[in-house]
Amino acid sequence: MVVINAAIGMGYERKFHSKKAFGVRFDAFYHFINSENTEELIYEQGKAVQWQIYYHHENLQLHLNYWDACKFVSVKGDDMFQSVSRRVEKYYDDAGLPVSVFSEHTEPNRRLLDAEWFIVKKF
């Protein structure tokens, strides 16, 4: 199985002076799987876009991110951004039969909005 993840992006940053900056970033991500055995990853093709708006002022950094994915799978990416669950724990019912809890958990269209703030101190 061959899995290809590709990304392309662009951004704009405006510096007001050495201690302030405002920026916008756009990234597009794609995945392709060259195999008919997609049982584990489910989707053969997918895409995602991420928008980020940020503001940096001295030691404070504020980021606002928007993620929009359609059938996107990344082999090494963060599980939060996946359209499929990679959890493989096995659970058993009272009769000792395996129960598939996570194998069918999918969200083909995944949209996330998150905000981050950082305090950066150089020593």
Sine and cosine of phi, psi and omega as CSV:
sin_phi,cos_phi,sin_psi,cos_psi,sin_omega,cos_omega
0.00,0.00,0.73,-0.69,0.05,-1.00
-0.91,-0.41,0.83,-0.56,0.03,-1.00
-0.90,-0.43,0.80,-0.61,0.00,-1.00
-0.88,-0.48,0.82,-0.57,0.16,-0.99
-0.91,-0.41,0.79,-0.62,-0.01,-1.00
-0.80,-0.60,0.49,-0.87,0.01,-1.00
-0.60,-0.80,0.52,-0.85,0.09,-1.00
-0.58,-0.81,0.57,-0.82,-0.04,-1.00
-0.42,-0.91,0.19,-0.98,0.08,-1.00
-0.43,-0.91,0.36,-0.93,-0.04,-1.00
-0.45,-0.89,0.22,-0.97,0.04,-1.00
-0.70,-0.71,0.73,-0.69,0.04,-1.00
-0.73,-0.68,0.70,-0.72,0.03,-1.00
-0.88,-0.48,0.88,-0.48,0.05,-1.00
-0.99,-0.13,0.78,-0.62,0.00,-1.00
-1.00,0.08,-0.65,0.76,0.22,-0.98
-0.29,-0.96,-0.17,-0.99,-0.16,-0.99
-0.89,0.46,-0.28,0.96,-0.07,-1.00
-0.94,-0.34,-0.05,1.00,-0.02,-1.00
-0.75,-0.66,0.64,-0.77,0.07,-1.00
-0.47,-0.88,0.57,-0.82,0.07,-1.00
-0.78,-0.63,0.65,-0.76,-0.02,-1.00
-0.48,-0.88,0.32,-0.95,0.08,-1.00
-0.74,-0.67,0.68,-0.73,0.00,-1.00
-0.72,-0.70,0.64,-0.77,0.06,-1.00
-0.80,-0.60,0.76,-0.65,0.06,-1.00
-0.77,-0.64,0.62,-0.78,0.09,-1.00
-0.87,-0.50,0.70,-0.71,-0.04,-1.00
-0.83,-0.56,0.59,-0.81,0.01,-1.00
-0.69,-0.73,0.49,-0.87,0.14,-0.99
-0.69,-0.72,0.58,-0.82,0.04,-1.00
-0.69,-0.72,0.66,-0.75,0.05,-1.00
-0.86,-0.51,0.86,-0.52,-0.01,-1.00
-0.99,-0.12,0.97,0.26,-0.01,-1.00
-0.17,-0.99,0.53,-0.85,0.10,-1.00
-1.00,0.06,-0.20,0.98,0.01,-1.00
-1.00,-0.04,0.98,0.18,0.01,-1.00
-0.95,-0.30,0.45,0.89,-0.05,-1.00
-0.83,0.55,-0.68,0.73,-0.05,-1.00
-0.98,0.22,-0.64,0.76,-0.08,-1.00
-0.99,-0.11,-0.21,0.98,0.12,-0.99
0.93,0.37,-0.82,0.57,-0.12,-0.99
-0.99,-0.13,0.73,-0.69,0.03,-1.00
-0.99,0.16,-0.50,0.87,0.01,-1.00
-0.66,-0.75,0.51,-0.86,0.05,-1.00
-0.30,-0.95,0.18,-0.98,0.00,-1.00
-0.50,-0.87,0.33,-0.94,0.04,-1.00
-0.43,-0.90,0.47,-0.88,0.10,-0.99
-0.77,-0.64,0.53,-0.85,0.03,-1.00
-0.73,-0.68,0.76,-0.65,0.11,-0.99
-0.93,-0.36,0.65,-0.76,0.06,-1.00
-0.69,-0.72,0.75,-0.66,0.13,-0.99
-0.89,-0.45,0.74,-0.67,-0.03,-1.00
-0.65,-0.76,0.39,-0.92,0.05,-1.00
-0.66,-0.75,0.80,-0.60,0.03,-1.00
-0.88,-0.47,0.75,-0.66,0.05,-1.00
-0.65,-0.76,0.91,-0.41,-0.05,-1.00
0.74,0.67,-0.94,-0.35,-0.05,-1.00
-1.00,-0.08,-0.02,1.00,-0.06,-1.00
-0.96,-0.27,0.74,-0.67,0.06,-1.00
-0.80,-0.60,0.79,-0.62,0.04,-1.00
-0.89,-0.46,0.75,-0.66,0.00,-1.00
-0.77,-0.64,0.66,-0.75,0.13,-0.99
-0.82,-0.57,0.85,-0.53,-0.10,-1.00
-0.86,-0.50,0.62,-0.78,0.11,-0.99
-0.80,-0.60,0.78,-0.62,-0.04,-1.00
-0.87,-0.49,0.78,-0.62,0.03,-1.00
-0.73,-0.68,0.92,-0.40,-0.08,-1.00
-0.82,-0.57,0.54,-0.84,0.07,-1.00
-0.77,-0.64,0.94,-0.33,0.02,-1.00
0.81,0.59,0.66,0.75,-0.08,-1.00
-1.00,-0.07,0.73,-0.69,0.05,-1.00
-0.74,-0.68,0.73,-0.68,0.09,-1.00
-0.80,-0.60,0.79,-0.61,-0.10,-1.00
-0.89,0.46,-0.63,0.77,-0.05,-1.00
-0.91,-0.41,0.12,0.99,-0.06,-1.00
-0.98,0.22,0.10,-0.99,0.02,-1.00
-0.93,0.38,0.70,-0.71,-0.03,-1.00
-0.87,0.49,-0.47,0.88,-0.03,-1.00
-0.88,0.48,-0.47,0.88,-0.09,-1.00
-0.99,-0.11,-0.01,1.00,-0.05,-1.00
-0.98,0.19,0.45,-0.89,0.13,-0.99
-1.00,-0.01,-0.13,0.99,0.04,-1.00
-0.77,-0.64,0.41,-0.91,0.05,-1.00
-1.00,0.03,0.67,-0.74,0.05,-1.00
-0.97,-0.23,0.15,0.99,0.02,-1.00
-0.96,0.29,0.70,-0.71,-0.07,-1.00
-0.82,-0.58,0.21,0.98,0.00,-1.00
-0.86,0.52,0.59,-0.81,0.02,-1.00
-0.96,-0.28,0.73,-0.68,0.07,-1.00
-0.89,-0.45,0.45,-0.89,-0.05,-1.00
-0.81,-0.58,0.62,-0.78,0.04,-1.00
-0.99,0.14,-0.07,-1.00,-0.06,-1.00
-0.89,0.46,-0.42,0.91,0.01,-1.00
-1.00,0.06,0.00,1.00,0.00,-1.00
1.00,0.09,0.17,0.99,0.01,-1.00
-1.00,0.03,0.62,-0.78,-0.01,-1.00
-0.92,0.39,0.64,-0.76,0.04,-1.00
-0.91,-0.41,0.83,-0.56,-0.01,-1.00
-1.00,0.06,0.99,-0.15,-0.06,-1.00
-1.00,0.05,-0.71,0.70,-0.14,-0.99
-0.98,-0.22,-0.24,0.97,-0.15,-0.99
-0.90,0.43,-0.43,0.90,-0.01,-1.00
-0.96,-0.29,0.21,0.98,0.02,-1.00
-0.99,0.14,0.96,-0.28,0.03,-1.00
-0.71,-0.70,0.45,-0.89,0.16,-0.99
-0.70,-0.71,1.00,0.01,-0.06,-1.00
-0.83,0.56,-0.64,0.77,0.02,-1.00
-0.94,-0.35,0.95,-0.32,-0.10,-1.00
-0.89,-0.45,0.84,-0.54,0.02,-1.00
-0.82,-0.57,0.76,-0.65,-0.03,-1.00
-0.72,-0.70,0.60,-0.80,0.11,-0.99
-0.80,-0.60,0.83,-0.56,0.01,-1.00
-0.65,-0.76,0.44,-0.90,0.03,-1.00
-0.81,-0.58,0.57,-0.82,0.00,-1.00
-0.70,-0.71,0.51,-0.86,0.17,-0.99
-0.66,-0.75,0.58,-0.81,-0.06,-1.00
-0.74,-0.67,0.57,-0.82,0.22,-0.98
-0.92,-0.38,0.88,-0.48,-0.09,-1.00
-0.94,-0.33,0.83,-0.56,0.01,-1.00
-0.79,-0.61,0.85,-0.53,0.04,-1.00
-1.00,-0.04,0.73,-0.68,0.01,-1.00
-0.96,-0.28,0.00,0.00,0.00,0.00
